[in-house]
Amino acid sequence: MSPLKDFLAYWQNPPHSVDADPVQVLYHVYRATEADLDDLKSQGRIYIIPGKDSRGRWIPMFDEGKIDDIALLSGDIEATKMKLKTISNDIAEVCALAGSPTSLILQTEHERLRKSIKLAEATAGAAMRRAINGRGRTTQPPRPDELATRPELVEIYAKADILRAESEPKIAEMFGRLEKIREISEKYRG
């Protein structure tokens, strides 16, 4: 299926958990514009009358006295078609950015990476506090240079640093994609 068809099929009966997804507005705007186009086309049918062609066959024709109305209506139809095409292009772009018809999967992954970095840093900080406090210790607290060389602390801080180094580019890239999705969605709000 095309991204547009996938998007429309997904949002026709979305799960309840996606009510807060900002891309849902695209579905509603697309369907409303599609309905407007259908209404305009049906308005055009009232101007069609039966007539004969050059060979004498009966064919549908536009009423000669309503040419100005027909021209105005055809302009409205073309403008609505262009609006529908713009919305379709935006939907395809959102699907490409999000990797699915919803942006919540991307948002969840973004938050998961951010929280994993915070957790790793909090774990390293807690290990440092435990080393400084040294429960059950009978001697003086360790000096900072001793703490900095403890293998368990070095390992925990190294893991946190590696996780941050690996995750920050992904987080920045995901954030950029989410911002672009929000920009597209905001065009259709209000």
C-alpha positions as CSV (number, residue, x, y, z in Angstrom):
1,M,0.0,0.0,0.0
2,S,1.0,3.6,-0.5
3,P,1.8,5.8,2.6
4,L,-1.4,7.7,2.0
5,K,-3.5,4.6,2.0
6,D,-1.7,3.1,5.0
7,F,-2.2,6.4,6.8
8,L,-5.9,6.7,6.0
9,A,-6.5,3.0,6.9
10,Y,-4.7,3.4,10.2
11,W,-6.5,6.6,11.2
12,Q,-10.0,5.4,10.1
13,N,-10.1,3.2,13.3
14,P,-7.2,4.3,15.5
15,P,-6.4,2.7,18.8
16,H,-7.5,4.7,21.8
17,S,-3.9,5.2,22.9
18,V,-3.1,7.5,20.0
19,D,-5.7,10.3,20.8
20,A,-2.9,12.7,21.6
21,D,-0.9,12.2,18.4
22,P,-0.4,15.5,16.6
23,V,-0.7,13.9,13.1
24,Q,-4.3,12.9,13.7
25,V,-5.3,16.4,12.5
26,L,-4.0,15.5,9.0
27,Y,-6.5,12.7,8.7
28,H,-9.4,14.9,9.7
29,V,-8.3,17.7,7.4
30,Y,-7.8,15.2,4.5
31,R,-11.3,13.7,5.0
32,A,-12.9,17.1,5.3
33,T,-11.2,18.4,2.1
34,E,-12.2,15.1,0.3
35,A,-15.8,15.7,1.3
36,D,-15.6,19.4,0.1
37,L,-14.3,18.1,-3.2
38,D,-17.2,15.6,-3.5
39,D,-19.7,18.4,-2.7
40,L,-18.2,20.7,-5.4
41,K,-18.4,17.9,-7.9
42,S,-22.0,17.2,-7.1
43,Q,-22.8,20.9,-7.4
44,G,-21.4,20.7,-10.9
45,R,-23.8,18.0,-11.9
46,I,-26.8,20.4,-11.6
47,Y,-25.4,22.3,-14.6
48,I,-25.3,19.2,-16.8
49,I,-28.2,18.9,-19.3
50,P,-28.8,16.4,-22.1
51,G,-27.9,17.6,-25.5
52,K,-26.9,16.3,-29.0
53,D,-23.5,16.1,-30.4
54,S,-22.6,16.8,-34.1
55,R,-23.6,13.3,-35.0
56,G,-27.0,13.6,-33.4
57,R,-26.2,11.4,-30.4
58,W,-27.5,12.4,-26.9
59,I,-24.7,13.3,-24.6
60,P,-24.4,15.3,-21.3
61,M,-23.5,18.9,-21.8
62,F,-23.2,22.0,-19.7
63,D,-26.0,24.6,-19.8
64,E,-24.9,27.4,-22.1
65,G,-26.5,30.1,-19.8
66,K,-24.5,29.0,-16.8
67,I,-21.0,29.2,-18.2
68,D,-19.8,31.8,-15.7
69,D,-21.1,29.7,-12.8
70,I,-19.5,26.6,-14.2
71,A,-16.1,28.4,-14.6
72,L,-16.3,29.6,-11.0
73,L,-17.1,26.1,-9.8
74,S,-14.4,24.6,-11.8
75,G,-11.9,27.0,-10.3
76,D,-13.1,26.0,-6.8
77,I,-12.8,22.3,-7.8
78,E,-9.2,22.8,-9.0
79,A,-8.3,24.7,-5.8
80,T,-9.7,22.0,-3.6
81,K,-7.8,19.3,-5.7
82,M,-4.6,21.3,-5.1
83,K,-5.3,21.5,-1.4
84,L,-6.0,17.8,-1.3
85,K,-2.7,17.1,-3.1
86,T,-0.8,19.3,-0.6
87,I,-2.3,17.5,2.3
88,S,-1.5,14.1,0.6
89,N,2.2,15.3,0.2
90,D,2.3,16.3,3.9
91,I,0.9,13.0,5.0
92,A,3.5,11.1,2.9
93,E,6.2,13.3,4.4
94,V,5.0,12.7,8.0
95,C,4.8,8.9,7.3
96,A,8.4,9.0,6.0
97,L,9.6,11.1,9.0
98,A,7.8,8.9,11.6
99,G,8.3,5.6,9.8
100,S,4.7,4.8,10.5
101,P,1.2,6.5,10.2
102,T,1.6,7.7,13.8
103,S,4.4,9.8,15.4
104,L,3.9,8.2,18.8
105,I,6.3,5.3,18.1
106,L,9.0,7.9,17.2
107,Q,8.2,9.9,20.3
108,T,8.3,6.8,22.5
109,E,11.7,5.8,21.2
110,H,13.0,9.4,21.6
111,E,11.9,9.5,25.3
112,R,13.3,6.0,25.9
113,L,16.7,7.0,24.8
114,R,16.6,10.2,26.8
115,K,15.5,8.4,29.9
116,S,18.2,5.7,29.5
117,I,20.9,8.4,29.5
118,K,19.4,10.0,32.7
119,L,19.2,6.6,34.3
120,A,22.8,5.7,33.5
121,E,23.9,9.1,34.9
122,A,21.8,8.7,38.0
123,T,23.2,5.2,38.6
124,A,26.8,6.5,38.3
125,G,25.9,9.4,40.7
126,A,24.4,6.9,43.2
127,A,27.5,4.7,43.0
128,M,29.7,7.7,43.7
129,R,27.6,8.7,46.7
130,R,27.7,5.2,48.1
131,A,31.5,5.2,47.7
132,I,31.8,8.6,49.4
133,N,29.4,7.7,52.3
134,G,30.9,4.2,52.7
135,R,28.4,2.5,54.9
136,G,29.9,0.8,57.8
137,R,33.3,2.5,57.3
138,T,35.5,3.0,60.3
139,T,38.1,5.1,58.6
140,Q,38.2,8.5,57.0
141,P,36.2,9.1,53.8
142,P,38.2,8.3,50.6
143,R,40.1,11.1,48.9
144,P,38.8,12.3,45.5
145,D,41.8,10.8,43.7
146,E,41.1,7.4,45.2
147,L,37.5,7.6,44.1
148,A,38.5,8.6,40.6
149,T,40.6,5.4,40.2
150,R,38.2,2.9,41.7
151,P,37.5,0.3,38.9
152,E,33.7,-0.1,39.7
153,L,33.2,3.7,39.5
154,V,35.4,4.1,36.4
155,E,33.3,1.3,34.7
156,I,30.0,2.8,35.6
157,Y,30.9,6.3,34.5
158,A,32.5,4.9,31.3
159,K,29.2,3.1,30.5
160,A,27.2,6.2,31.1
161,D,29.6,8.2,28.8
162,I,29.4,5.6,26.0
163,L,25.7,5.5,26.2
164,R,25.5,9.3,26.0
165,A,27.9,9.4,23.1
166,E,26.0,6.8,21.2
167,S,22.5,8.1,22.0
168,E,22.9,11.9,21.6
169,P,23.2,11.9,17.8
170,K,20.1,9.6,17.6
171,I,18.2,11.8,20.0
172,A,19.1,14.9,18.1
173,E,18.0,13.3,14.8
174,M,14.7,12.1,16.3
175,F,14.1,15.5,17.8
176,G,14.5,17.1,14.4
177,R,12.1,14.6,12.8
178,L,9.6,15.2,15.6
179,E,9.9,19.0,15.2
180,K,9.3,18.7,11.4
181,I,6.2,16.5,12.1
182,R,4.9,19.2,14.6
183,E,5.5,22.0,12.0
184,I,3.5,20.1,9.4
185,S,0.7,19.3,11.9
186,E,0.5,22.9,13.1
187,K,-0.2,24.1,9.5
188,Y,-3.6,22.4,9.8
189,R,-4.6,23.3,13.3
190,G,-7.2,25.9,14.0
